[in-house]
């Protein structure tokens, strides 16, 4: 039944593509290289007719659709460009890169689908004791859906790996078994991550997962709804790079983003809807989260510099470091600093920064507003609870320090630690209650 549905789906896709100029529908006719001789391809003639004939050509135009059939193994020995790729018809079918580094497969809006039983591999003949690096680029909003097996990081002898790096402009989905190397989410419209099954992400650099959506808000979101994906990237933290767009954490899972220092850049928004996001977490090297963009918490918990093991109040911190950096807390919880050692702080240190609390709880060891003689910071509390509660008290520590800025309270609660110089700053603007 599944094989029949896949065949129907593929045929429908062919009919749609047939209307495009110079469209060609290819399917494998046997096992061999993408580029022969001998040719291993059949082409539908005319497109949409279900009449397949042998051809000496191979798929390599932006309108081509390709099906790797059950029982066939096709090896990519060139760098082709196509519109859509389907691997397998429900029981088998293999697509693999060869052992010449630098191959790139470019797929368009039709995306890539690996059917149940199908395989897409970084290499067909490992153990040549070399590193072969390939690229899968899915552009024009095309998605990657894996219901079979993806092996994009394969051991190749001692200390070597054959890998495939992914540039993905669409969604990541499926319920198969996926082993990824590096993934860049670089769409221009909203993308969703719903992939399930078994997921491993094994890249070795900081850009293992890169969020780089260049769309225009609100159509620049990368929405993570996958427990499997979140767990996989959290196994080894410090492999996430935020570049541009709006990463939306919409999954009831814990994302250990980093245990070292990390930056959310100016062009980036991070939005938490549920679950937990941990930045600069569980590390003894005094890390900090630097916020140059926007942090929005509409649910769940965001931790910055929590459970680290340093006694330096300038670390274990969330540092707002760029003009117009913004924190919005509507519900959920934002926790800054180490409640075990009692150090760390929330620092506003550039012009025109703002923190707005309408609900939820903001908990920090210390809050410095206007650090570095910056000006025009605004803190607005419309609801919720703000707690500035150092757990270690010393005579030279200040819970809430205004160097510059304005505090507006229209509601909510503020609780400041006892036995401290609670509020200092000659430039403190009036409270509006």
C-alpha positions in Angstrom: 0.0 0.0 0.0 2.8 2.4 1.0 4.6 1.7 -2.3 1.5 2.3 -4.3 0.9 5.6 -2.6 4.5 6.7 -3.2 4.1 5.8 -6.9 0.9 7.8 -7.2 2.5 10.7 -5.4 5.5 10.6 -7.7 3.4 10.4 -10.9 1.3 13.4 -9.7 4.5 15.3 -9.2 5.6 14.4 -12.7 2.3 15.7 -14.2 2.8 19.0 -12.5 6.4 19.3 -13.6 5.5 18.4 -17.2 4.0 21.8 -17.7 7.3 23.5 -17.0 9.6 24.5 -19.9 12.2 21.9 -20.7 11.1 19.7 -17.8 12.5 16.2 -17.8 11.4 13.4 -15.5 14.2 10.8 -14.9 14.2 7.5 -13.1 17.0 5.0 -12.5 17.0 1.9 -14.7 19.8 0.1 -12.9 22.9 0.5 -10.7 25.7 2.8 -11.7 27.1 6.4 -11.7 25.0 9.5 -12.1 27.0 10.2 -15.2 27.9 7.1 -17.3 28.7 5.5 -19.6 26.8 3.3 -19.5 23.8 5.5 -18.8 21.6 4.2 -16.0 18.7 6.5 -16.7 15.3 6.4 -18.3 13.3 9.5 -19.2 9.6 9.9 -19.4 8.6 10.8 -23.0 6.6 12.9 -23.3 6.6 14.2 -19.7 3.5 13.0 -17.8 2.8 10.1 -20.1 4.2 7.3 -17.9 6.1 6.1 -21.0 9.7 5.6 -20.1 12.5 5.2 -22.6 16.3 4.7 -22.3 18.4 7.9 -22.6 22.1 8.7 -22.9 21.5 12.0 -21.0 21.5 12.5 -17.3 19.5 14.8 -15.0 21.2 18.2 -14.7 18.8 21.0 -15.1 16.8 23.1 -12.6 13.5 21.5 -13.9 14.5 17.9 -13.7 12.8 15.4 -11.3 14.7 12.3 -10.3 13.5 9.0 -8.8 15.9 6.4 -7.5 14.0 3.1 -7.8 13.9 0.1 -5.5 16.9 -2.2 -5.9 19.1 0.4 -7.6 22.2 2.2 -6.2 23.2 5.5 -7.9 26.6 7.1 -7.2 26.9 10.9 -7.6 30.1 11.4 -9.5 29.4 15.0 -10.6 27.7 18.1 -9.2 24.2 18.1 -10.7 21.4 20.6 -10.4 17.8 19.3 -10.3 14.3 20.3 -9.1 13.2 17.3 -7.0 14.7 14.1 -5.7 13.0 11.0 -4.4 15.1 8.1 -3.1 13.4 4.8 -3.0 9.9 3.6 -3.7 9.1 2.2 -0.3 11.4 -0.8 0.1 15.0 0.0 -1.0 16.9 2.3 -3.3 20.3 4.0 -2.5 21.8 7.3 -3.5 25.4 7.9 -2.5 28.3 10.3 -3.2 31.6 9.0 -4.6 35.0 9.3 -3.0 36.0 12.5 -4.8 35.7 15.4 -2.4 33.8 18.5 -3.4 30.6 17.1 -5.0 27.6 19.4 -4.7 24.0 18.2 -5.3 21.7 21.2 -5.8 17.9 20.6 -5.5 15.2 23.2 -6.1 11.7 23.8 -4.7 10.6 20.2 -5.1 13.0 19.2 -2.3 14.4 15.9 -1.3 12.4 12.9 0.0 13.9 9.6 1.2 11.2 6.9 1.3 11.0 4.1 3.8 13.8 1.7 3.0 15.7 4.2 0.9 19.2 5.4 1.8 21.1 8.6 1.1 24.8 8.3 2.0 27.9 10.4 2.2 29.9 7.6 0.6 29.5 4.3 -1.1 33.0 2.9 -0.6 34.5 4.1 2.7 37.8 2.9 4.2 40.0 4.8 1.7 41.5 6.6 4.7 40.6 10.1 3.5 38.2 12.9 4.3 35.6 13.5 1.5 33.4 16.5 2.0 30.2 17.0 -0.1 27.3 19.5 -0.1 23.6 19.1 -0.4 22.0 22.4 -1.2 18.2 22.6 -1.2 17.1 26.0 -2.4 13.9 27.9 -3.4 12.1 26.7 -0.2 12.6 23.0 -0.9 12.4 20.7 2.1 14.2 17.6 3.3 12.0 14.7 4.4 13.6 11.5 5.6 11.5 8.4 6.2 14.4 6.1 5.4 18.1 6.5 6.3 20.4 9.4 5.9 24.1 8.8 6.7 25.9 12.1 6.1 28.8 11.4 8.4 30.4 8.0 7.8 33.8 6.8 9.3 36.3 6.4 6.5 39.3 4.6 8.0 41.1 5.8 11.1 40.3 9.4 12.1 38.7 10.2 8.7 35.1 10.9 7.8 33.1 11.2 4.6 30.6 14.0 5.2 27.7 15.9 3.6 27.0 19.4 4.7 23.4 20.7 4.2 22.2 24.1 3.1 18.4 23.9 3.7 15.9 26.6 2.7 12.8 24.7 3.6 11.5 22.3 6.3 13.2 19.4 8.0 10.9 16.5 8.5 10.4 12.7 8.5 10.5 9.7 10.9 13.6 7.8 9.7 17.1 7.5 10.9 19.2 10.6 10.3 22.9 11.1 10.9 23.8 14.7 10.0 27.1 16.6 9.9 26.6 20.4 9.5 23.2 21.9 8.8 22.5 25.5 7.8 18.9 26.8 7.9 19.1 29.6 5.3 15.6 30.0 4.0 13.9 33.3 3.0 10.5 32.3 4.4 9.4 30.4 7.6 11.0 27.0 8.1 9.9 24.3 10.5 11.8 21.5 12.2 9.6 18.5 12.9 11.9 15.6 12.2 11.4 12.6 14.4 12.8 9.0 14.5 16.5 8.7 15.4 18.6 11.8 14.9 22.3 12.3 15.5 24.2 15.5 14.7 27.9 14.9 14.8 29.7 17.9 13.3 32.8 19.0 15.0 32.7 22.8 14.6 30.7 25.7 16.1 28.6 25.9 12.9 27.2 22.4 13.2 23.8 24.0 13.3 23.5 27.5 11.9 20.3 29.5 12.0 20.5 32.0 9.1 17.1 32.8 7.7 17.2 36.0 5.7 13.5 36.5 5.2 11.6 39.6 6.3 9.8 39.3 9.7 7.4 37.7 10.5 8.4 35.4 7.6 11.9 34.7 8.9 11.1 32.1 11.5 12.9 28.8 12.1 10.5 27.0 14.3 11.8 24.0 16.2 9.1 21.5 17.1 11.3 18.4 17.2 12.3 16.7 20.5 14.6 14.4 18.5 16.5 17.3 16.9 16.7 19.2 20.1 18.1 16.2 22.0 20.6 15.5 19.3 22.1 19.0 19.1 22.2 19.2 22.9 24.4 16.1 23.3 27.5 18.2 22.5 26.8 21.9 23.2 28.6 24.9 21.7 27.8 23.8 18.1 25.1 26.3 17.4 25.5 29.6 15.6 22.8 32.2 15.5 23.3 34.5 12.5 20.0 36.0 11.3 16.2 35.4 11.5 14.0 34.3 14.4 14.8 31.0 16.1 11.5 29.8 17.8 11.8 27.2 20.5 8.4 25.6 20.3 9.2 22.2 21.8 8.9 20.7 25.3 12.5 19.7 25.5 15.7 21.2 26.9 18.1 22.8 24.4 21.6 23.1 25.8 22.7 25.7 23.4 26.1 26.4 25.0 28.1 25.9 28.1 30.7 28.5 26.9 30.0 32.1 26.0 27.7 32.7 23.1 26.3 35.7 21.2 22.9 36.4 19.7 23.7 39.0 17.0 22.0 42.1 16.0 20.0 40.6 13.1 18.8 37.7 15.3 15.7 37.1 17.5 15.4 34.1 19.8 11.9 33.3 20.9 11.0 30.8 23.6 7.5 29.4 23.6 7.9 26.3 25.7 10.6 23.9 27.0 14.0 25.2 28.2 16.9 27.0 26.5 20.3 27.0 28.4 22.9 29.6 27.4 26.4 29.7 29.0 25.3 26.9 31.3 27.0 24.3 33.5 30.6 25.5 32.8 33.4 26.5 35.2 35.0 29.0 32.8 32.8 32.1 33.7 30.7 32.3 30.5 28.2 34.9 29.4 25.3 35.3 27.0 25.9 38.4 24.9 22.6 39.8 23.5 23.0 42.1 20.6 19.6 41.3 19.1 16.3 40.3 20.6 15.2 37.8 23.2 11.5 37.1 23.5 10.1 34.7 26.2 6.4 33.7 25.7 6.7 30.6 27.7 9.1 28.0 29.0 12.4 28.9 30.7 15.6 30.7 29.5 18.7 30.3 31.6 21.8 32.5 31.1 24.9 31.8 33.1 23.1 29.6 35.5 24.8 26.7 37.4 28.3 27.8 36.4 31.1 27.8 38.9 32.8 31.2 39.1 32.8 33.9 41.7 33.0 36.8 39.2 29.9 39.0 39.1 30.7 40.2 35.6 30.2 36.7 34.2 27.4 34.2 34.7 25.7 37.0 32.9 23.3 38.2 30.3 25.1 41.2 28.7 23.0 43.5 26.5 25.8 44.8 24.4 24.4 46.5 21.2 22.2 49.5 20.5 18.5 48.5 20.5 19.1 45.1 22.1 15.8 44.1 23.6 14.3 41.6 26.1 10.5 40.9 26.2 9.1 38.6 28.9 5.4 37.9 28.5 5.2 34.6 30.3 7.6 31.8 31.5 10.8 32.6 33.2 14.2 34.3 32.5 16.9 33.4 35.0 20.3 35.1 35.0 23.3 34.4 37.2 24.4 31.6 39.5 22.2 31.1 42.5 24.8 28.6 43.9 27.7 31.0 44.1 25.6 34.2 44.0 27.3 36.0 41.2 26.4 37.2 37.8 24.2 39.9 36.4 22.0 41.4 33.8 23.8 44.3 32.3 22.4 47.0 29.9 25.5 48.6 28.4 24.5 50.4 25.1 22.1 53.1 24.1 18.4 52.6 23.4 18.1 49.2 25.0 14.9 48.0 26.6 13.5 45.3 28.9 9.7 44.8 29.0 8.1 42.5 31.5 4.3 41.9 31.1 4.2 38.5 32.8 6.2 35.6 34.0 9.3 35.9 36.3 12.6 37.6 35.7 15.2 36.4 38.3 18.7 37.8 38.4 21.5 38.1 40.9 22.2 41.7 40.0 20.9 44.3 37.4 23.0 47.1 36.1 21.3 49.7 33.9 23.4 52.2 31.9 26.7 50.3 32.3 29.5 52.0 30.4 27.8 55.4 30.7 25.3 54.4 28.0 21.9 56.1 27.9 18.3 55.9 26.9 17.7 52.4 28.4 14.1 51.7 29.4 12.8 49.1 31.8 9.0 48.7 31.7 7.2 46.4 34.1 3.6 46.0 33.3 3.0 42.7 35.2 4.8 39.6 36.3 7.5 39.4 39.0 11.0 40.8 38.9 13.3 39.3 41.5 16.8 40.8 42.1 17.9 38.5 44.8 21.6 37.9 45.3 22.2 34.7 47.2 25.6 35.8 48.4 25.8 39.2 50.1 28.9 41.4 50.4 29.4 45.0 51.4 30.3 46.3 48.0 27.5 44.7 46.0 24.5 46.5 44.7 21.4 44.7 43.6 19.9 47.2 41.2 22.2 49.9 39.9 21.0 52.7 37.7 23.8 54.6 36.0 21.5 55.9 33.3 18.0 55.0 32.2 14.3 54.9 33.1 12.3 52.5 35.2 8.5 52.5 34.5 6.3 50.3 36.7 2.7 50.0 35.5 2.0 46.9 37.5 3.7 43.7 38.6 6.0 43.2 41.5 9.7 43.9 42.1 11.5 42.2 44.9 15.1 43.3 45.8 17.4 41.4 48.1 17.6 42.4 51.7 20.6 43.7 53.6 22.1 45.3 50.4 22.4 48.7 49.0 19.3 48.1 47.0 19.2 50.9 44.5 21.9 53.3 43.5 22.5 55.9 40.8 22.3 59.7 40.7 20.6 59.5 37.3 17.7 57.4 38.4 14.5 58.6 36.8 11.2 58.6 38.8 9.2 55.5 39.3 5.8 55.5 37.7 3.5 53.2 39.6 
